[in-house]
Amino acid sequence: MFDPWINSFETFLKDMGKKPTPSHSIERIDVNKGYEPNNCKWIQMAEQAKNKRSNVTLSLHGRSMILADWAKETGISEATISARIRYGWSVEDALTKPLRGHPS
């Protein structure tokens, strides 16, 4: 952590400003660097959650999104898409094939 921030909330506030909304948190721009003024920004927590290293990114027809966003867009649950990929389905089939018993 950036020593001036540890020692003084006022310094942190001067460098980062107030939290824009309750749904914002601090994100490091480069995860390999520390929390310091030139490497931090305020970001919505929902957006920050997309930046986790554990997220799975899938690409289809020139578009790349994380699994959670594909699930929202397609209406197919994350669990179903993940299982389909795990069972050897192509990304295209996993994201486009209708669920059994559901109209396409």
N, C-alpha and C positions, 0 to 999 in steps of 0.2 A: 504494500500500500504506500502511496505517496506520503512521505513524512509530514509535509505541511498540512495535509488533510487530517492525518491522525491527531495532530496536535491542535488543530483549530477548525471548528465547524465553520467559522466565519470565512476562512480561506477557501474551504470547499464551496461554500455558497457563492463567494465572489467568482470562483473559477467556473462553476457549473450552473449557477442560477438556481432558482426554485424549481421543484418538481412541477412540470407542466400540468399534470392531472394525477389523481390517485392511481390511475392505471399505468403510469410510467415507472420505469426503473432504469438504473444505470447499466449500460452495456459497454464492454471494452470493444473497441474497433478491431484491434489485433489481439486475439485471445492469448497469444504468446508473450504479450507485454503486460505491464502492471496497470493498476488503477491510477492514472495521472491525467492532468488536464488535456493533453493532446491525444489521449487514447481512450477517452470516454465520451459518451453522448447519452442523452435521455432517449428512451425508446418505449413504445407501448409493450407491455408484458406479453401480449398475444403475439406480437412480432418477434420478440426476443425468444420466445419458446420455439420458434421455427429455426433458430440458429444453433440448436443443440447438435453436438456431434453425432448423437445417436439417431437423429432423424434420417429417414430413408427418402432419397430423391429418386423419382421415376420420370423417365422422358418418353413422350409419345408425340409423334407428328411435329417435332421441333419444339415442343414445350416441355419444360422441366419444372416440376413442383414437388413439394414434399408429400408424402403419403396422406397426411391429414387433409391437405387441400384437394388432392384428387378424390378422396372419399366424399368431401363436401360437394364437389362439382358433379360427381357421377351418381351420388346417392347409394353407392356401394360402401359398406362399412370398411373401416381400416382393417379389422380382423379378417374379413373375407378377402380383401385384396392381398393382404399379407399371406394368408393361407394359400391362395391361388399361386402366388409367386413361389412360395416354398414347395408347392407340389409340382413345379416345373412349367406353369403356364407362362406364355409370353406376356410381356407388359401390356401389349395391345389387348389380348384376350382378357387378362385380369381386370382391365379398366373398362372394357366395353361389353363383355358378354353379360346378358341379363341374368338375374338370379333365377334359379329353378323355381317354377311356379309363379313367376312374376312376368307380366307382359313387357315386351321390349319397347 
